[in-house]
Amino acid sequence: MSVKSDGGRKTGGAKDDEPDTGDHTPLALGATLSMIAGLTYLLLYLLDRRGGMTEEMKRELVFAIIDWAKQGGGCRTYLALAAIFVLLVYYHSIGKKICAGWEEVYGG
């Protein structure tokens, strides 16, 4: 697209005189997904941590997802891998139940 000078005014140029680089990356989509992921992490972090996940519960969920994946095809395998990844990230970042009540520690 050519830019012509018409008495000091530019006509036919890009909006706001921005160069056309050919880069059409959807930045708004990436920023929105990042904000949603960050807010979800904060909400999970700030929720009551007493209802966390034990090591046994994590192991049972992972094995259940693996069994589910074995019953299907390739698509089910990829979905299972994604679900296991999300589960392990949650468990190791904020979902681990590590604090025991004083009754469990002292037997009371």
N, C-alpha and C positions, 0 to 999 in steps of 0.2 A: 504494500500500500504506500503510495507516495504522499509526501507532505508538501503542500504548495503554500507559498506565502501569498497572502491576499491582503495587502495593506497593513502588514504587521500582525495579522491574525493567522493562526495555523488552522488549516481545514483538512479533514480526512485523516487526522492522526488518531492514535489510541487515546482512550479515555484518560484524562489527567496527564497527558504526555508521558505515560509509562511505556517503556519499550516492550515489545512483544517477544518474550523469550521462548515461547512454546511450552513452557512448564505449566501444566494444568493440574498440579497436585492439589487434592482437596484438603487444604490445611484446616478448614473448619471442622471436618469430620474427624481428623486426627486429634485436634485439640478437644473436641467434645468427648471422644472416647477416653482420652487421658484424664479429663476432669471427672468423668463417671467412675473410672477405675480408682482414682484417688479418693473420691468421696465414699465409695463403697468400702475401701480399706479403712478409712477413718471411722465410719459407722461400725464396722465389725470390731475395730480396735476399742472403741469407746463403749461398746455394749457390755453387759454384765459377763464377766469372764468365768463365773462359777459354772456355767454350762458348757465348758470346753470339751475337747475330745481327748479321750484316753488313747494310749498306744494300741490297746486291743481293739477299740472301736475303729481306729484308723486302719489297722491291718484287715479287719473284717470287711470294711468298705472297699478297700483296694482289691481284695480277693473277689468280692462280689462283682465289681466292675470288670475284672479280668475274666471271670466266668461268663459274664454277659457278652463280652467281646468275642470269646471263643465260639459262641453260638452263631455268629454272623459273619459277614464278609469284610472286605477291606474298609469300607466306610465306617462300619461299627468299630473296627480296630482303632481308626483315627479318632473317633469320638471318645472312645475309652481312654486313649492316651491323653487327650485334652482334659478329660474329667479327672484322671489321676493326677495330672500336673497341677490343676487348680486345687484339688484336695490337699496335695502335699505342700503347696505354697501356703495355703490357709493354715494347715496344721503346724508347720514349722515357723510361721511368722507370728500368728496371733491366736491360733485355736488350741494350742497345747495346754492341757490341763496339768499344771505342775504343782500347784499349791494344794496340799491336802488339809483338810480340816483338823483342828486340834484333837477332835475325838479319834480320828484315825491314827494320829501320831502317838497319842498317849493312851489309847485303848479305853477311853472313857465315854 
